[in-house]
Amino acid sequence: MSSTKSSASLKKAPQFWERRGPTSIVLWPLSWVYGLINRALDLINDLGIGSSKPQAVPVIIVGNIRVGGTGKTPIVIALAERLARMGWKPGIISRGYGAVGLRAPTQVQSDSDPSVVGDEPVLIAKRAQNQFPIWVYPKRVESIRALLKKDPSVNVIISDDGLQHRALARWPAREGGRDIELVVRDARGEGNGFLLPAGPLRELATRERDATLMTGVATPISLVDEYFAGRRAFTLGTQLGMPYQLIHPANTQSLASIADTYLPNKITAVAAIGNPQRFFDDLLKQGIAGKCIGLADHASYTPEFFSAIHAECILITEKDAVKCSSIEDERIWVVPMTLDLPNAFADWLQSILQRPDPNQYTL
């Protein structure tokens, strides 16, 4: 699918993050300083300086070491649904990226305003049909406390992001605890491998984790072997679902029907997610060709934005749809994405979560 740029694309990640060159080399000293600060903070945390304490229930953190989205939110949804089928009662916390004016932990419902609580938490609530309690606040420990106070039956917490949130103390599963850290990695990998600002990494790729979740295009086996060096990893399968009309969700049509009905120059795909190209590539695999507009992650929409698009069919993601509730445009179709968790992954999770509470054995 052909691509086009917009003003929002100026906020996208710089291209030099993807490969090493003059710009990244010049910025590398700043990355070294950034890494030094991180190591100092990690040391302080490892020495137990501070008041952070493990939580009363297991915590599963779904995060990434690369700046920007790597597909965490669909994993959080699938993980909560799978845990519920396994007999657990999950709750979900999120920073609420893009939320404005949050002064205390706030519960999210499917009809919550995404500008207040963030677009991703609203998407989770909509997809889960309010089946799981979802709370947002930058201070995740306070969100957990508020969630458990409101829903004491919750016995496992899923954190949408938070690997770098040091105040959230946990017992890594690799050390015999019940908490689990998952690093999500998409087809872009680690770019040039440098830390911010010379590269896209918040932490080095050698960061400890309990497992890595691969999303998007499968990485060649040889590269996986070299990168993971024996680390536990699972590849997650994703697929696009049945598109539905934004203004009439009960009105659906298949991707095959869209491909047959509209000429490529009459179709435009729009995505404001961490990796818009993945959405466009998935559409192309389904025979949907057309113009693509990739926007910065969490970008907002206006009726005027869509009015300026000369197309008969506009395709957007579910994450975009939660920010378009006030837009009345019959051309807009929402393309959901479903994600399957491997049975081996679910079995491994169960084995960790069923371990005894390590707090009981702390001297």
Secondary structure, DSSP 8 states (H G I E B T S, - for coil): -EEE--GGGGGS--GGGSS--HHHHHHHHHHHHHHHHHHHHHHHHHTT-SS----SS-EEEEE-SBSS-SSHHHHHHHHHHHHHHTT--EEEEE--TT--S--S-EE--TTS-HHHH-HHHHHHHHHHTT-S-EEE-SSHHHHHHHHHHH-TT--EEEEES-TT-TTS---BGGGT-SBEEEEEE-TTTTTTS-BTTTSSBSS-TT---SEEEE-SS---HHHHHHHHTT--EEE-EEEE---EESS-TT-B--HHHHHHHS-GGGEEEEE-SS-HHHHHHHHHHTT--SEEEE--TT----HHHHHT---SEEEEEHHHHTT-TT---TTEEEE-EEEE--HHHHHHHHHHHTS--GGGG--
